Amino acid sequence: MTLLMRREPWDFLSQLQRNMDGNFDHRFHHQKEHKKSQSQSSLKTGGNWIPNVDIKEEDDKFILLADLPGINPKDIDLTIEHGYLTLKGSRKQKTTEENKTYQKTECVYGAFERRFKLPDSVETESITAKGEHGVLEITIPKSKNAEPRKVQVTH
């Protein structure tokens, strides 16, 4: 029996990048004034796989979009503790009938965990999340009190 396999010559680079990403903090930056940044890290920790995440900033909030196909939103654990937002869960492999074998598997199953350092300028009590069509959308409102203000120095 001849098995045709698609050759992906750059797969090793993608895998290397995923491995490197799993070992280093990711930073995304925000600061209106001077377009300099206030660091905020996204830690990829533990688990068998790491879901991809997009983080979008708007004037009044951050929106985090996590790709979680095949996971029921009820099975996602989202916690906020000590300035970190932690996203945990697992994707279970569907059981197959006996005597069935896969020729190729690319889907990843198992536990995952992602941690995100929250800036001081967010309202952690108002964070909301909803899951739809395999994407978890987490809305993180910015605090209105976090705007910079000038303090008058007296003598």
N, C-alpha and C positions, 0 to 999 in steps of 0.2 A: 504494500500500500504506500503510495506517495502522498506525503503531506506537504501542501503548499504553505509557506510561511512568508508573511510580509516582513521585509527587512527594513529596519529603521536605523540608518547609520548614525544618527545623532542621539539615540536613546541613552547611550552611556553618559552623555553630557547632562541630559535632563535628570538622570538618576543621581549623578554626582552633585548637581545643584540641590536636589531635594535632600540629599544626605548632609550637605553643608548647611542648608537652611535649618535642619533639625538640630544643629550644634551651635548656632549663633543666634543672638538676639537680633530681631528686626526692629528698626526704628522708623516711625513716621513722625513728621514734624508739624508743628503749628505755632504760629505767632503772627498776628496781623501786622504789628508795628515792625518796621525794618526788614520784614520778610525773613527774619532769622528764626531759629527753631527752638522750641521747647521739646525736649526728647520724651518720647513715649514708646516703650518697647512692647513688642509682641513676642512672647516666649512660646516656642513650640516645644512641648514637653511630652514625654511618655507616649504610650500607645503604639499601635501597629501601623497607623497611617496618619497623615496630617491633612485635614481639609484646607482647601484654598480659601483665602479671605480677602475681600476688598474693603478698604476703609475710605469713606468719603466724608469730607468736611463741608458743612454748610455754615451759614452765619450763626445759627442758633443751636446746632447739634452736630454730632458725628453719627454716621450711619455705617454699621459694620454688616457686610453681607458675607455669609459663610455658605459655601457649597457643601450640602449634606444630602446628596441623592440617596434615596432608599431608606431614609431614617424618618421615623414618625416623630413629629415635633414634641410629642408627649414623652419621648424617650431621651430628650436632650436635657442635660443638667447644666444650668447657667447660674453661677454664683458670683457674688461681689463680696470680697473680703480683703481688708488691709490695702485698699487702693488697687486691687487687681480684679479684673473680670475673667472668670474661668469658664470655658466652654468644654464640656465633657460629654461623651456618649460612645456608642459603638454601632457598627453596621454588621449585622449578622448575615452570614451567607445562607442563601435559600437552600434548603435540602432538596436533593434531586432523587429521582427514582433509582432503585438499585440497578446495577449493571450499566449505568450511564457514566461515561467519562468525558472530560473536557479535552479538546484538542489544544486549546489555548485559553488562558485566563489573564485578563488585564485589570479586572476590578479588584480593589483592595478591600478587605474586610477586617473587622476587629475593633479594638478600642482606640479612641483618640482623645487628646486633650490639648487645648490651646489656652494660653494665658496672655492677657493684655494689661499693661500698666495704664491705669486711668490717670489723666491729669487732674490736678486739684480743681480745675475750672469746670467740672461737670457735676450735675445733680444726680448722685447715685441713687437716690430714692425714687427718681422719675424714669429710670431706664425701663424700656419695654422691649419685648421680643415677639416676633410672629414668624411662623414657618409656613411656606407655601411653595409648591412645585419644586421641592428639593433645595430651596434656598432659605436659610434662616436670616431674618433681618432684625438687627438689634439697633434700636434708636437710643442714643446717649445724649440727652439734652445738656447744653452748656449752661452754667450758672450765670444769672444776670449780674450777680455781685462780683464776678471775676474780672470785670472790665478794669483796666488800669486807671488809677486816679492820681492826681498830683497832690502831694501833701505840702502844706505851707510850713516852711521852717522859720521859727521865730527865735529871737535872741533876747 
